[in-house]
Amino acid sequence: MRNLVATNIRLPKEDLEMYRQMAIEAGVSFAEFTRKALEDKTRAVVFGGNKISKKSAARKDESIWKLKPFSSGIRDGARNHDKYIYGDPHNV
């Protein structure tokens, strides 16, 4: 059995009633209905519906892989990073 953790979400009352009715019609508990809906939506949005391992999925979603190359135009940033972050102490 999976290790489940309780959580709270806030929904508009009308939506909650609709989701509860959908769960009843599907023959599952509201909790199971919600877990399945979140799982399906996550797979569709993040992974494009492809079945991939959890390890691969975690790597694919890491934000570092989403970074785009850029240049600030500053050529001495490594040497003078404090000056650029905190300001030049000589100009106080």
Secondary structure by P-SEA (a helix, b strand, c coil): ccccccccccccaaaaaaaaaaaaaacccaaaaaaaaaaaaaaacccccccccaaaaaaaaccccccccccccccccccccccccccccccc
